[in-house]
Amino acid sequence: MQYLIAATSHIAGIDTVADRLNDLDPSALVDVDTAGRLRISTLLADTEVLLALGMAGLLVAPADLERVATECCGGCGG
């Protein structure tokens, strides 16, 4: 699943966020898109993503966690 979080919601370092997400999902990917939103790709459910973000120091309301459709074509087998 992919998630976007508004730029105003995140202030912790991206490395800290990635570390906390990777504690729960070693395959999770985190970056910032061109609009400044935190972009997360993970196998975790919404509640687990919010937990990991909280552990990283980000208090994100469930309504601020925007779920987006995956762009995965499945071609790599991942």
Residue pairs with C-beta under 8 A, 6 or more apart in sequence:
1 41
1 42
1 43
1 44
1 45
1 67
1 70
2 39
2 40
2 41
2 67
2 68
2 69
2 70
2 71
3 39
3 40
3 41
3 42
3 46
3 49
3 65
3 66
3 67
3 68
4 33
4 37
4 38
4 39
4 40
4 66
4 68
5 37
5 38
5 40
5 53
5 58
5 60
5 64
5 65
5 66
6 37
6 64
6 66
7 35
7 36
7 37
7 38
9 38
9 58
9 60
9 64
10 17
10 38
10 58
10 60
11 57
11 58
12 56
12 57
12 58
14 30
14 31
14 32
14 38
16 56
16 57
17 30
17 38
17 40
17 52
17 53
17 56
17 58
18 28
18 29
18 30
19 56
20 52
20 53
20 55
20 56
21 28
21 30
21 40
21 42
21 44
21 49
21 52
21 53
21 56
22 28
23 52
23 55
24 44
24 48
24 51
24 52
25 42
25 43
25 44
25 48
27 42
27 43
27 78
28 40
28 41
28 42
28 43
28 44
29 40
29 41
29 42
30 38
30 39
30 40
30 41
31 38
31 39
32 38
32 39
33 39
40 49
41 70
42 49
44 52
46 62
46 65
46 67
49 65
50 60
50 62
50 65
53 59
53 60
54 60
72 78
